[in-house]
Every structure is written in C-alpha cells, then in structure tokens.
Amino acid sequence: MGNNNNTNIEKTNKKKIMEKYDAHTANEKGIFHYGEKEYLKAEEYYLLAIEKGSDEALYNLGLLYHHTGKIEKAEEYYKKSAEKGNADAINSLGMIRKAQGKYEEAEKYYLEAMGKGDGFAAYNLGNLYEILENYEEAENYYLKALEIENKNTPAVMNNLAFMYYRQGKKEEAEKMFIKAVGKNHTGAMNNLGYLYLNDGNYEKAEKYCHKALKMGSDDALYNLGVLSEILGKYEEALKWYEKAVEKGIKQAEERIELINKWEKNNVVL
C-alpha cells in the first residue's frame, strides 16, 4: 500500500512540474529527449506541448512515431500537422506512402510539399521517378532539388550521379560525383572509386576507395578487394573481403569462396 502511495505522489509531482511548462518549452524538452533517444519522455513532452497549443509538436510527435516504427500514429500526427500547413509533414506523408509502394499517393504528397517550398520533396520526387524509371523527370527534380542548397545537397548529387552512371552517362556521372565528394559525401567518394575501378583507372580507384574507407564507408572494403583481385594480389584481396564480410557484405563471401576454389584447383587468373 505504501509503495502505491509513493508512486501516486511521484506521478502527481511530475504532473505539477510538467504543467508549469508552456507550449514552446514543452516542445523544446521533447526535442531534447528525442535527441537523447529517450522516446517515452519525448512523447510525454510533445503531447503536453500539443495540449498547450504547439503546432510544431504535432510534426515532431509524428516524426518520433515514424522513427520508432509506429506508422499509423505517425500518419495521424503528420496529417494534423499538414492541416496546419507544415510542408515537412506533407513530405513525410509522401515518404510513408512511398515505403508502402503507393507511388501515386506519394507523388501527390511530394508535389504538394514542393508547392509549399519544401526542397527535400524535390529530392524525394527525383528518387521516386528514378524508381519508376522515368529518368527524364527524375533528373528534372534532382536538378530542382540542387537549386535549394541544404544539408541534403550532397545526397542529391550522389543519387543523380549514380543515375547518370546506370544510364551509361559516365562523364556526367563523374562530374556530379566529384561535386558530391567536394561536399564530403562518403557514398559519393566510394562510388567515384567504383566508377574508376570499372573504367580501368586503378590508380584513381584506389585513391578514392581509400579516402572513402577513412570516412567510414564499409562498401569501400569490398571495392578494394575487387581492385586487389584484378591486380592479381589475391592474399590482399582476401584480407579486404574478410573485413567486408565482418561488415555484413554478402558479395564478399562469394568472392572469398571463388578465390579459395581457384587456389585449390591451382587456377591462375
């Protein structure tokens, strides 16, 4: 009985403390706890902020639910935020629809978000059209996204460059990868190394793959293994592949098996 009383007192005190916060402060507290990955506390403060009239907390709570996999709740709060004119919330609804494979609905949300000035929506549209193999529209929206300089700019450059590469536009791909590399995009650094590797420019391939590796790219391990294998340095290749396997790269396992098989049968490549 005593424990229950203590619990009730704690809850009452906590409620009184929380009630002292205004909408802005409660939302800021939610943001802090979200950043600390204390999601239950963040949820409490966001709900309090919403109760006190914070429109910003509607989106933030949707983001929290989205991040923690509670998609129905995320959608509920994104929609409430979208009704208040939040372009980020509209864009996020598009992201949910895209993940569900509902591309027409995703497109509709992205276009609406773009109309409200959301540059990230242009990037998402480019990515959506690329998935749908509508490369002309994909390029169009990637380029529109690049007109709005923000934290996603290097990722847009990398995606556009890789799309160019898949289309066989090597020169355009190289130029765009180099731009992304100039903005320290790790994936672009590795992809540029991959481009040079397939182009037979092994010196540049090694240079950029090593740079990507220093920046934390696990994929660079595999590419360095391929490069070593091409150059006939099989022991070195195995070392790179083994490191790649440790990072969960399945292709590396296949290369290790093949090299071991070739060595066993004394096959010289």
URLIN-V40116 format. One record per backbone hydrogen bond with DSSP energy under -1.0 kcal/mol. NH is the residue of the N-H (numbers start at 1). CO is the residue of the C=O. E is the energy in kcal/mol with one decimal. If there is no record, write none. Layout:
nh co e
NH CO E
NH CO E
This chain:
nh co e
5 1 -1.9
6 2 -2.2
7 3 -2.3
8 4 -2.4
9 5 -2.3
10 6 -2.4
11 7 -2.4
12 8 -2.3
13 9 -2.8
14 10 -2.6
15 11 -2.4
16 12 -2.2
17 13 -2.3
18 14 -2.6
19 15 -2.1
20 17 -1.0
21 18 -1.5
26 22 -2.6
27 23 -2.2
28 24 -2.3
29 25 -2.4
30 26 -2.0
31 27 -2.4
32 28 -2.3
33 29 -2.4
34 30 -2.4
35 31 -2.3
36 32 -1.4
37 34 -1.6
38 33 -3.1
39 37 -1.2
42 38 -2.3
43 39 -2.6
44 40 -2.0
45 41 -2.2
46 42 -2.7
47 43 -2.5
48 44 -2.0
49 45 -2.7
50 46 -2.6
51 47 -2.4
52 48 -1.6
53 50 -1.8
54 49 -2.8
60 56 -2.0
61 57 -2.6
62 58 -1.8
63 59 -2.6
64 60 -2.1
65 61 -2.5
66 62 -2.5
67 63 -2.7
68 64 -1.9
69 66 -1.3
70 65 -2.7
71 69 -1.4
74 70 -2.4
75 71 -2.9
76 72 -1.9
77 73 -2.1
78 74 -2.7
79 75 -2.4
80 76 -1.6
81 77 -2.3
82 78 -3.0
83 79 -2.0
85 82 -2.1
86 81 -1.8
90 86 -1.5
91 87 -2.5
92 88 -2.3
93 89 -1.9
94 90 -1.6
95 91 -1.8
96 92 -2.0
97 93 -2.3
98 94 -2.5
99 95 -2.2
100 96 -1.4
101 98 -1.7
102 97 -2.7
103 101 -1.4
106 102 -2.2
107 103 -2.8
108 104 -2.0
109 105 -2.2
110 106 -2.8
111 107 -2.6
112 108 -1.9
113 109 -2.7
114 110 -2.6
115 111 -2.0
117 114 -2.3
118 113 -2.1
123 119 -1.2
124 120 -2.3
125 121 -2.3
126 122 -2.2
127 123 -2.3
128 124 -2.4
129 125 -2.9
130 126 -1.8
131 127 -2.0
132 128 -1.9
133 130 -1.4
134 129 -3.1
135 133 -1.2
138 134 -2.3
139 135 -2.6
140 136 -2.0
141 137 -2.4
142 138 -2.5
143 139 -2.5
144 140 -1.6
145 141 -2.4
146 142 -1.7
148 145 -1.2
153 150 -1.9
156 152 -2.2
157 153 -2.4
158 154 -2.3
159 155 -2.5
160 156 -2.7
161 157 -2.6
162 158 -2.4
163 159 -2.2
164 160 -2.4
165 161 -2.3
166 162 -2.3
167 163 -1.4
168 165 -1.5
169 164 -2.8
170 168 -1.5
173 169 -2.3
174 170 -3.0
175 171 -2.2
176 172 -2.1
177 173 -2.9
178 174 -2.5
179 175 -1.7
180 176 -2.1
181 177 -2.8
182 178 -1.9
183 180 -1.1
184 181 -2.2
185 180 -1.7
189 185 -1.9
190 186 -2.1
191 187 -2.7
192 188 -2.5
193 189 -1.6
194 190 -2.3
195 191 -2.5
196 192 -2.3
197 193 -2.2
198 194 -2.4
199 195 -1.2
200 197 -1.1
201 196 -2.4
202 200 -1.4
205 201 -2.2
206 202 -2.5
207 203 -2.0
208 204 -2.5
209 205 -2.3
210 206 -2.3
211 207 -1.7
212 208 -2.5
213 209 -2.3
214 210 -2.1
215 211 -1.3
216 213 -1.4
217 212 -2.5
221 218 -1.4
223 219 -2.0
224 220 -2.5
225 221 -1.6
226 222 -2.4
227 223 -2.5
228 224 -2.4
229 225 -2.3
230 226 -2.6
231 227 -1.9
232 229 -1.5
233 228 -2.9
234 232 -1.3
237 233 -2.4
238 234 -2.5
239 235 -1.7
240 236 -2.1
241 237 -2.8
242 238 -2.7
243 239 -1.8
244 240 -2.1
245 241 -2.6
246 242 -1.8
248 245 -2.1
249 244 -2.1
253 250 -1.1
254 250 -1.2
255 251 -1.8
256 252 -2.3
257 253 -2.2
258 254 -2.1
259 255 -2.6
260 256 -2.5
261 257 -2.1
262 258 -2.7
263 259 -2.7
264 260 -2.1
265 261 -1.9
266 263 -1.0
267 262 -3.3
